[in-house]
Amino acid sequence: MQALTVAPQEPDSLRVEDLPDPSPGPGELLVEGVALGVCGTDREIAAGDYGWAPPDRERLVLGHESLGRVRHAPPDSGFAPGDLVTGVVRRPDPVPCGACAHGQFDMCRNGRYTERGIKERDGYGSTLWTVEADYAVRVDASLARVGALMEPTTVVAKAWDQVMAVGGRAWFAPRAVLVTGAGPIGLLAALLGRQRGLQVHVLDRVTGGRKPELVRSLGGTYHSGSVSDVLREVRPDVVIEATGAPSVAFDAMIGLEAYGVLCLTGVSPTGRTLRVDAGAINRELVLENSVVVGSVNAGKRHYEDAARALVAADAGWLDALITRRVPLARFREAFERQPDGVKTVLELG
């Protein structure tokens, strides 16, 4: 098989290499890789910023946004040859914390989890891969062109799950959501907000290209002003922050409505200093019963939620989200950033 591999924490080590075909173990599916989404995490691992190879190995098979077609499935697995599937990214730690022991490995408490394509487990960036049937999720056949969007959709499915859980501590009937950032996570968060019947507003610096049209075609409103101005205009009950920009996150905190929920999904770079009015932020959060919650990764039920959300979405809108499709032989192009692009997918099959 061909696989996209990297020597973690070693810059410019990305390459495609020939590796032995995998053999499925008991209870595992053998899957032909169809497509692989490329995200900021993959680019950071490829740049040498972080990532961890499997024990006793120097290289890691990259890729966690998977789409594949089952070649072989155990008789009692619930899968059959020809099924489209995606693989869950995270696995619980070997000596489970309380959350992992209860199947909530996306909420691992001790950090000993592993992740396909990121942390100590080979990813899905290969023409053949295996996955435990319990960690595979069926993808509807209608999503064959866009199924690589499954994993980022699980991230926002979990974010919405957290928002509704926090809001549900008292009467909660959200009317409007503001999503900051119109990348794949932000746009998919907007999609799920629209599916919930909310007024959807999306804020991004980009004023042209595909992003504004994608928001408008959802029935949402696109903004390119300051966070503070948009918050005053929209007065959303929910804010989903998907830029990772510290200034955006703090502006959103201080501008929350009473009983507002801010869900942070963007990971900020470290080493930057901001001057903020910490007292004002604390005062607003306390006096307005507002909440700021972080959300990362996803559990298996979020994959199932994502599968339903994508089936319910307009297929043309999802297809338009993928602005670049690159064959595996030209993999380096997939890691080049496009200022006006949204989502890049590597085609494996």
C-alpha positions as CSV (number, residue, x, y, z in Angstrom):
1,M,0.0,0.0,0.0
2,Q,1.0,3.6,-0.3
3,A,0.9,5.8,2.8
4,L,1.5,9.4,3.7
5,T,4.0,9.4,6.5
6,V,5.9,11.9,8.6
7,A,8.7,11.9,11.2
8,P,6.9,13.7,14.0
9,Q,8.5,16.9,15.3
10,E,10.9,16.8,12.3
11,P,10.2,19.6,9.8
12,D,9.9,18.8,6.1
13,S,9.8,15.0,6.6
14,L,6.5,14.4,4.9
15,R,6.6,11.8,2.1
16,V,4.6,9.0,0.4
17,E,6.1,5.6,0.8
18,D,5.3,2.0,0.1
19,L,4.5,-0.1,3.2
20,P,3.3,-3.6,3.6
21,D,-0.5,-4.1,3.2
22,P,-2.2,-4.3,6.6
23,S,-3.8,-7.5,7.8
24,P,-7.0,-7.1,9.8
25,G,-7.0,-8.6,13.3
26,P,-10.0,-10.2,15.0
27,G,-13.0,-7.8,14.9
28,E,-11.3,-5.4,12.5
29,L,-12.3,-4.1,9.1
30,L,-10.0,-4.0,6.1
31,V,-10.7,-0.7,4.3
32,E,-9.7,0.8,1.0
33,G,-8.8,4.5,1.5
34,V,-11.0,6.7,-0.6
35,A,-10.3,10.3,0.6
36,L,-8.5,12.1,3.4
37,G,-9.3,15.6,4.7
38,V,-6.4,17.9,5.4
39,C,-6.7,20.3,8.3
40,G,-4.5,22.7,10.3
41,T,-3.5,19.9,12.7
42,D,-2.1,17.9,9.8
43,R,-0.2,20.9,8.5
44,E,1.3,21.6,12.0
45,I,2.4,17.9,12.3
46,A,3.9,18.1,8.9
47,A,5.7,21.3,9.9
48,G,7.3,19.5,12.9
49,D,5.3,21.4,15.6
50,Y,4.1,18.2,17.3
51,G,2.8,14.6,16.8
52,W,4.0,11.3,18.1
53,A,4.9,8.1,16.2
54,P,3.7,4.7,17.5
55,P,6.0,3.2,20.1
56,D,9.3,1.9,18.7
57,R,8.7,3.6,15.4
58,E,10.2,6.8,13.9
59,R,7.5,7.6,11.4
60,L,3.7,8.1,11.7
61,V,1.1,7.5,9.0
62,L,-0.6,10.8,8.9
63,G,-4.3,11.6,8.6
64,H,-7.4,11.6,10.8
65,E,-10.2,12.9,8.6
66,S,-11.0,9.6,6.9
67,L,-13.3,8.1,4.3
68,G,-12.9,4.5,3.1
69,R,-14.7,1.6,1.5
70,V,-14.8,-1.7,3.3
71,R,-13.0,-4.5,1.5
72,H,-13.4,-7.2,4.3
73,A,-15.6,-7.3,7.4
74,P,-16.1,-10.0,10.0
75,P,-19.5,-11.7,9.7
76,D,-20.8,-10.3,13.0
77,S,-19.4,-6.7,12.6
78,G,-22.5,-5.1,11.2
79,F,-20.5,-4.0,8.1
80,A,-20.2,-5.5,4.6
81,P,-17.8,-5.2,1.7
82,G,-18.6,-2.0,-0.2
83,D,-19.8,0.0,2.8
84,L,-18.5,3.5,3.1
85,V,-17.0,4.2,6.6
86,T,-15.0,6.6,8.6
87,G,-12.8,5.7,11.5
88,V,-13.0,7.3,15.0
89,V,-9.8,9.2,15.8
90,R,-9.3,8.8,19.5
91,R,-8.8,5.7,21.6
92,P,-9.1,5.5,25.4
93,D,-6.0,5.2,27.6
94,P,-4.7,1.7,28.5
95,V,-5.5,2.2,32.2
96,P,-8.7,4.1,31.7
97,C,-9.6,7.3,33.6
98,G,-13.2,7.5,34.8
99,A,-14.3,9.2,31.5
100,C,-12.6,6.7,29.3
101,A,-13.9,3.8,31.3
102,H,-17.4,5.1,30.6
103,G,-16.9,5.4,26.9
104,Q,-16.3,9.1,27.0
105,F,-12.7,9.1,25.7
106,D,-13.1,12.5,24.1
107,M,-13.2,13.8,27.7
108,C,-10.1,11.9,28.9
109,R,-8.8,13.3,32.2
110,N,-5.2,12.1,32.3
111,G,-4.0,12.6,28.7
112,R,-3.0,9.0,28.1
113,Y,-5.4,8.5,25.2
114,T,-4.0,7.8,21.7
115,E,-5.2,9.3,18.4
116,R,-5.0,7.9,14.8
117,G,-2.7,10.0,12.7
118,I,-1.7,12.3,15.6
119,K,-0.6,10.6,18.8
120,E,1.0,7.1,18.9
121,R,-1.3,5.4,16.3
122,D,-1.0,5.3,12.6
123,G,-3.6,7.4,10.8
124,Y,-5.9,6.9,7.8
125,G,-3.7,8.4,5.2
126,S,-3.1,5.2,3.2
127,T,-4.6,3.3,0.3
128,L,-5.4,0.5,2.8
129,W,-6.1,0.7,6.5
130,T,-7.7,-1.3,9.2
131,V,-10.0,-0.2,12.0
132,E,-11.8,-2.0,14.8
133,A,-15.5,-2.4,13.9
134,D,-16.4,-0.7,17.2
135,Y,-14.5,2.4,16.1
136,A,-16.0,2.5,12.6
137,V,-19.0,4.5,11.6
138,R,-21.0,3.9,8.5
139,V,-21.2,6.8,6.0
140,D,-24.3,7.0,3.7
141,A,-23.6,6.1,0.1
142,S,-25.0,9.5,-0.9
143,L,-21.9,11.1,0.7
144,A,-19.3,9.4,-1.4
145,R,-17.9,12.7,-2.7
146,V,-18.0,14.6,0.6
147,G,-17.6,11.9,3.3
148,A,-14.2,13.2,4.3
149,L,-16.1,16.0,6.0
150,M,-17.3,13.5,8.6
151,E,-14.5,14.1,11.2
152,P,-14.7,18.0,11.2
153,T,-18.5,17.6,11.4
154,T,-18.1,15.5,14.6
155,V,-16.1,18.3,16.2
156,V,-19.0,20.7,15.7
157,A,-21.6,18.1,16.6
158,K,-19.8,17.8,20.0
159,A,-19.6,21.6,20.3
160,W,-23.3,21.9,19.8
161,D,-23.8,19.0,22.3
162,Q,-21.8,21.0,24.9
163,V,-23.7,24.2,24.2
164,M,-27.1,22.5,24.7
165,A,-25.9,20.6,27.8
166,V,-24.7,23.9,29.4
167,G,-27.8,25.8,28.3
168,G,-30.0,23.0,29.6
169,R,-29.1,23.8,33.2
170,A,-32.1,26.2,33.1
171,W,-34.7,27.3,30.6
172,F,-32.9,27.6,27.2
173,A,-34.5,28.5,23.9
174,P,-31.7,30.0,21.8
175,R,-32.7,32.2,18.9
176,A,-29.5,33.1,17.2
177,V,-25.9,31.9,16.9
178,L,-22.8,33.8,15.9
179,V,-20.0,31.7,14.5
180,T,-16.6,33.4,14.4
181,G,-14.5,32.0,11.6
182,A,-15.6,30.7,8.2
183,G,-13.2,27.8,7.8
184,P,-14.5,24.2,7.6
185,I,-15.3,24.1,11.3
186,G,-17.0,27.4,11.4
187,L,-19.1,26.7,8.3
188,L,-20.1,23.2,9.5
189,A,-21.0,24.8,12.9
190,A,-23.2,27.2,11.0
191,L,-24.8,24.3,9.1
192,L,-25.7,22.5,12.3
193,G,-27.0,25.7,13.8
194,R,-29.3,26.2,10.8
195,Q,-30.5,22.6,11.1
196,R,-31.5,23.5,14.7
197,G,-33.7,26.3,13.3
198,L,-31.5,29.1,14.6
199,Q,-30.7,32.4,12.9
200,V,-27.1,32.0,11.8
201,H,-24.5,34.7,11.6
202,V,-20.9,34.0,10.5
203,L,-18.0,36.5,11.0
204,D,-14.8,36.3,9.1
205,R,-12.1,38.7,7.8
206,V,-12.5,37.5,4.2
207,T,-14.9,39.6,2.2
208,G,-14.8,37.8,-1.2
209,G,-14.6,34.3,-2.6
210,R,-16.7,31.3,-1.7
211,K,-17.2,31.8,2.0
212,P,-19.8,34.6,2.0
213,E,-21.8,32.8,-0.6
214,L,-21.7,29.5,1.4
215,V,-23.1,31.3,4.4
216,R,-25.8,33.1,2.4
217,S,-26.9,29.8,0.7
218,L,-27.4,28.4,4.1
219,G,-29.9,31.2,4.8
220,G,-27.3,32.9,7.1
221,T,-25.9,36.4,7.4
222,Y,-22.2,37.0,6.7
223,H,-20.3,39.7,8.6
224,S,-16.7,41.1,8.2
225,G,-16.7,43.8,10.9
226,S,-15.4,43.7,14.5
227,V,-16.6,41.0,16.9
228,S,-17.8,43.7,19.3
229,D,-19.9,45.4,16.6
230,V,-21.4,42.2,15.4
231,L,-22.3,41.1,18.9
232,R,-24.1,44.4,19.6
233,E,-26.0,44.1,16.3
234,V,-26.9,40.4,16.5
235,R,-27.1,39.8,20.2
236,P,-26.7,36.0,19.8
237,D,-27.6,33.5,22.5
238,V,-24.8,31.2,21.4
239,V,-21.3,32.0,20.1
240,I,-19.1,29.3,18.6
241,E,-15.5,30.5,18.3
242,A,-13.7,28.7,15.4
243,T,-10.7,31.0,14.7
244,G,-8.4,30.3,17.6
245,A,-7.5,34.1,17.6
246,P,-7.2,35.2,21.3
247,S,-8.5,38.7,20.7
248,V,-11.7,37.3,19.1
249,A,-12.2,34.9,22.0
250,F,-11.8,37.6,24.6
251,D,-14.0,40.1,22.7
252,A,-16.7,37.4,22.5
253,M,-16.5,36.7,26.3
254,I,-17.1,40.3,27.2
255,G,-19.9,40.7,24.6
256,L,-22.0,37.7,25.6
257,E,-25.7,38.2,26.2
258,A,-27.3,37.3,29.5
259,Y,-27.2,33.5,29.9
260,G,-25.1,33.3,26.8
261,V,-22.9,30.3,25.9
262,L,-19.6,30.7,24.2
263,C,-18.0,27.5,23.0
264,L,-14.3,27.7,22.1
265,T,-13.3,25.2,19.4
266,G,-10.3,27.1,17.9
267,V,-6.9,26.3,19.4
268,S,-4.8,29.4,20.0
269,P,-1.1,29.7,19.5
270,T,0.9,30.2,22.7
271,G,3.4,32.9,23.4
272,R,1.3,35.9,22.6
273,T,0.3,38.5,25.1
274,L,-2.9,40.6,25.1
275,R,-4.0,43.4,27.4
276,V,-7.5,42.6,28.5
277,D,-9.9,44.0,31.1
278,A,-10.1,40.9,33.2
279,G,-12.3,42.5,35.7
280,A,-14.9,43.4,33.1
281,I,-14.9,39.9,31.7
282,N,-15.3,38.4,35.1
283,R,-18.1,40.8,36.0
284,E,-20.0,40.1,32.8
285,L,-19.8,36.4,33.1
286,V,-20.8,36.3,36.8
287,L,-23.6,38.9,36.7
288,E,-25.1,37.5,33.5
289,N,-24.9,33.8,34.3
290,S,-22.9,33.3,31.1
291,V,-20.7,30.4,30.3
292,V,-17.4,29.8,28.4
293,V,-16.7,26.2,27.5
294,G,-13.9,24.5,25.6
295,S,-14.6,21.6,23.2
296,V,-12.2,19.4,21.3
297,N,-12.3,16.0,19.6
298,A,-15.5,13.8,19.6
299,G,-17.0,10.7,21.0
300,K,-18.5,7.9,18.9
301,R,-22.0,9.3,19.3
302,H,-20.9,12.6,17.8
303,Y,-19.8,10.6,14.7
304,E,-23.3,9.2,14.5
305,D,-24.7,12.7,15.0
306,A,-22.4,14.0,12.2
307,A,-23.5,11.2,9.8
308,R,-27.1,12.2,10.2
309,A,-26.4,15.9,9.9
310,L,-24.5,15.4,6.6
311,V,-27.2,13.2,5.1
312,A,-29.7,16.0,6.0
313,A,-27.6,18.7,4.4
314,D,-27.8,19.9,0.8
315,A,-25.3,17.8,-1.2
316,G,-24.3,20.7,-3.5
317,W,-23.5,22.9,-0.5
318,L,-21.3,20.2,1.0
319,D,-19.5,19.7,-2.3
320,A,-18.9,23.5,-2.5
321,L,-17.2,23.3,0.9
322,I,-14.4,21.3,-0.7
323,T,-12.5,23.8,-2.7
324,R,-9.5,21.6,-3.7
325,R,-9.1,17.9,-4.4
326,V,-5.6,16.6,-4.8
327,P,-4.4,13.2,-5.8
328,L,-2.0,11.4,-3.4
329,A,0.9,11.7,-5.9
330,R,0.7,15.5,-5.5
331,F,0.3,15.4,-1.8
332,R,2.5,18.5,-1.2
333,E,-0.1,20.7,-2.9
334,A,-2.6,19.7,-0.2
335,F,-0.4,21.2,2.5
336,E,-0.1,24.6,0.8
337,R,-2.5,27.1,2.3
338,Q,-5.0,28.8,0.0
339,P,-6.1,32.3,1.3
340,D,-9.6,31.9,-0.2
341,G,-9.9,28.2,0.1
342,V,-12.1,26.3,2.5
343,K,-11.4,22.6,2.6
344,T,-8.7,20.4,0.9
345,V,-9.2,16.7,0.3
346,L,-6.5,14.2,-0.7
347,E,-7.9,11.5,-3.0
348,L,-6.5,8.1,-2.1
349,G,-8.4,5.8,-4.4
